[in-house]
Amino acid sequence: MVAEPTPHWPGRMIGSVHVRSTPEGPAGQAVFVHGLAGSATNWTDLMDELKDTVRGHALDLPGAGYSPAPADGDYTVAAHARAVIGLLEETGPAHLFGNSLGGAVAVRVAASRPDLVRTLTLISPALPDLFPRYGPVRVAAAAIPVLGEWVASKLQLLPAEQRITASMAMVWADMNAVHPLRLRDAIDELRRRDDLPHAGPAMIGSARGIVAEYFRRGQDNLWRQAAEVRAPTLILHGRHDRLVRPAMARKAWHTFRNVRIVLLPTAGHVAMMEMPQVVAAEARRLIGETRLGNAPLPG
């Protein structure tokens, strides 16, 4: 019999965003940033694995999960980074985690505020790629003005079960590995968000934000930002990732100053959900090395 998964951590508003946190305990703090169409609950199982190492805080990015829409309607990567920085200023310096879009956000945070980031762990980060896979091409199509809104309106006519199943089949290496309770939670959450007037604009705005990063030039280009990151960095890629090419690990290896790359042979795009024990072991190693002084703290 399959054990029931960990219940999602309780949440509260911190500043402008909704945050789910593990109980008080270890002195260290960690902040977790989800990807496009995700939420803080994407990190529940990894936070459980790490709760004896760090106290975790997973935020819903503006307009996602239980966070309200930003007053200015700004869903760019830079705006999301400001929201994460706001949380880090509340928690103090922390170990920063990001997945997909959240990985791009985390890179910008680590580059611009090294004083707040002790280590950086990226899981399938959505960094600019000249040869994107089918999934990012779909995101780009959804980000086109007018077309994006039309696609979103048509998708909302489909049953929530159908939309969630298609989404999980895209991001998990093995859809059959999704626990039934996690599937039900995701369906219930999508139904709740279907009734929120800002849900569609938040999704489209965030999609447009990450697409814009693929074409950004100059010092604010995400790869140039990555080269500025001073925090010890861990990057994990799943070999069965249908959204981010694992081959991007090579470019990351040559770009980040202090980085370790891990390729997971049976994972997809959301390794922290697919194999939280493995991701936790790798993250714990990085955190432990930093505490022991084997990797320099930023500052």
N, C-alpha and C positions, 0 to 999 in steps of 0.2 A: 504493500500500500504506500502511495506517495505521500510524504509528509506535507502538511499544510505550510504554505510560505509564511514568512514573517509579516505581521500586520504592518501597514504603512505607518510611519512615524507621525505623531501629532504635529500640527502646524499652527503658526501664528503670523501675524503681520509684523515685519520689521522694516520700518520706513515705508517704502512704496511697494514692497514685494512680500509675497507669502513664502514662508520658510518652514520646512520640516526638519526637526532636530532630534538627534539621539540624546539620551539622558546625560546629565552632568556626570563627569567621570575623569578621564585622562586630561592632563593639562593641555595637550595639543589640540588644535582646532583644524578642521578640514571643511572646505566649501566645495559644493558639487553643482555643476552647471549642465543642464540637459540640452538635447538637440532639438531640431525643428520638429514640431508636432508632439514633442515630449513634455514632461513635467518633472517635478521633484520626485515623484514616485518611481521614476526610472532607476533611482539610486537606492531604493529601500534595502535590497538584499546586500549590496556592497557595504552600505553603512552599517548593517548588522554585523558583517564580517569584521569591520574595522572598529567597532564601538569600544573595544578594550584598548585600542591604540590611539584613537583620536575621537573627540566629540565632533560629529558630523552635522553640517547645516546644508541642506539641499534647497535651493530656491526655485520657485516658479518664475521664469523670466517675465518681464512685463507683458501682460495680455495672455499669458499661458497659465495653465492650471487654475489656481485660485487667486492669482495676482490680477489686479484690475488693469485695464488699459492705461497706458501712460497719457497724461493730460495733453501732451504735445503730439501724440500719435506717431512718435518716432520709434521704429522697430529696426533701426540699423544695428550693425555689429557694434559700432561705437556707443550707441545708446544702451544696448544690453551690457556692454562692458562697464558703463557708468553705474548701472544697477548693481552689478557684482561688486564693484569697488565700494559702493555704499554699504553693502553687507559686510565686506571685509573691514571697513572702518569701524563697524560695530563689534565684530568678533576679535579684531586684532589680527596680526600676521598669521596666516594659515597655509595649510597644504591645499593647493587648488587642483581640482579635477574638472575635466570637460570632455564631453562626447559630441562628435559631429559639429553642428553649429556651435554648441557649447565649447568645443575645443578651440574654434576660431576666436570666440569671445575670450576664453581663458588666455590665449596667446597675447591678445591685445592688452589684457589686464596685466599679465606678467611683465610685458615689455614696458608699459607705462608706469606701473607702480611696483617696482621690485621690492620696495620696503614692506609690502603686504603679502608677498608670496614666498613661502619657505621652500616648497617643492612644487613641481608642475607635473601632473599626470594627465596625458591626453589619450583618449580611446577613439580611434578612427576619426581624427580631427579633420574638419572640412576646410583644408587649406587649398588655395587655388591650384588647379590641375588643368593643363592644356588638353588633356585627353580624358574628360570626365566620362563616367559610366552612365548607363541608361537612366538610373535614378536621378542624378543631378540634372540631366537634360530635361526630365519631367518637371523638376523644381523650377528650372529656368523658364519653361513654357508657362507654368502657373504664375510666374512673376511678371509676365508681359501685361502691360496695362490693358484693361477691358477683358482680355482673354482670361486672365487670372480670376477675375470676379465671376466670369461665366462658368469656368471650370468648377470653381468652389460651389456655385449655386447648383450645378448639376450633380456634383458628388453628394451634396447634402440630401438629395432625393433618395439615395441608396440607403438601405438599412444599416444601422450602426454596426451590426455584426459583420456585414459584408466588408465595410470599410476597414474595420479593425483587423479582420482576418487577412485582407490584402496587405495592409501596412506591416503586420507582423511577419508575413511571409517574405516581405522585402528585406526586413532588417535582421531577422533571425536566420542563422544558418539552417536550423531545423525547426520548422513551425510546430512539429509534434512535441517539442520539448517545452513548450509554453504550458505552465501549470493552469488548469481550468479556472482556478480562482483568480489568477492574474488576468486571464482572458476576460472573465466576467467583469472584473474591476475596470478594465480598459473600456469595455462596451458601455458600462454604466457612466463612466466619466465622459465619454464622447456624447452620450445622450444629454448629459447635463450641459455640456458646452454648446451643443446645438441650440440651446435656448438663450445663449448669451449673445447679444448683438455685436460685441467686439471680437468674438472668436474668429470669424472669417477674416476680417481686416488684420487681426494680429498674425494669423498664419500667412496670409499673402504678404504683409509687410515684412515679416521676418524672412520669408523666401526671397523677396526682392533685396533685402539687406545682405544676405549671404551671396547672392548672384553678383551684386555690385562689387563685392570684395574680389571676385575672380577677375575683374577688369580694372581694378585699382592700380595705379602706378605711383611712383614716387616713394617717399620715406614711409608712408602709411600702408604700403603694400604688406600683406600679412607675412610673406616670407622675409621681408626686411625686418618686420617686427620680431619674427622668430629669431633672427640672428642677434637681436638685442637682448633676448631673454637671458638673465643671469642665474636664475634658479636651476638647481639640478632637475633634469627632466626625464620622464619615462614616457615612451610612446608605445601603445599597443595597437596592433592591427590584426583583424581576423582574416584568414586566408579566403574565407567564403563571403567577404564583404561585397555586397552588390551595389554599394553607393560610393565608397571611397576605395580607390585602388591601393592594395597593399604595397604596390611598387613605389608609392610615395614615401615609404619608409627610407628609401635610399636618399632622396632629397633631404628629408628631415635629418638624417645622419650627418650630412654635409653642411647643414645650416645651423642647427642649434649648437650652442657652445659646449654644453655638458649634458649629453643625452645617452640613454640606453634604449634600444629598440627591442621589442618582443613581438614575434609573429606567432599567433595562436592558430594552430592548424585546423581546428574544428569550429572556430567562432565566425560569426558574421559581423554585423555593424554595431551591435550593442553588447559587447563582451561582458560588461559589468552586470547585465541581466542574464546572459546566457551561462556564464561561468564565473560567478562572483568570488568563489573561493580562490580561483587561480589569479584573478585580477587583484584580489586583496593581498595575496602572498607577494606579488610583485611590488605593489604599492607599499606594503609593510617593509619590504627590503629597502626601498628608497628612503622612506621616512626614518628607518633605523640607522642607515648609513649617515644620513644628514645629522641626526642627533649625536652620533658617535664622532662626528667631526671628519668623516671620510669624504664628505662633500661640503663645499663652503655654503654657508648661509648668505643670502643676498644682503646687501646693506653696506 
